[in-house]
Amino acid sequence: MANLPDMIKHRGFPSGMPGTGVQFTIRRANPKGVTPIKALPRRARAGMAEHRIDAAFLHALWHHFGDEPFERGNLDAARLSLLFGREVLPAEKDFDPLSYEALLVINEKVARQSFPESFEDHFEV
């Protein structure tokens, strides 16, 4: 087994969106190298399944971390990348998109505009 980089596992964080096969977390570090976090264009509009998945992921982020910086850890890079640069921002000046230890923070103002449902106490899936 290759020597994989350390990666915090966020205990209690949902592993994915029920009934969709979409994952929110990864089980182990990628042996081929860390998948970079980069802003990806989001095509989903309100009411679309993909929008609900992004909203559910943001709901989990908000209810797990709130407005505090959090380590990328085992959070799925693809899911983060769909929010990155808008609802989720680097929390440090020397942000490394290839590090499992990179710190992120929710941009609450933008996130509340894009996904107001993510800030409700309960999220219906």
Sequence and secondary structure as in RCSB ss.txt:
>XXXX:A:sequence
MANLPDMIKHRGFPSGMPGTGVQFTIRRANPKGVTPIKALPRRARAGMAEHRIDAAFLHALWHHFGDEPFERGNL
DAARLSLLFGREVLPAEKDFDPLSYEALLVINEKVARQSFPESFEDHFEV
>XXXX:A:secstr
          TTS  EETTTTEESB SS  TT             TTSHHHHHHHHHHHHHHHHHTTS EE TTB
 HHHHHHHBTTTEEESSTT  TT TT EEEE HHHHHHH GGGGSS    
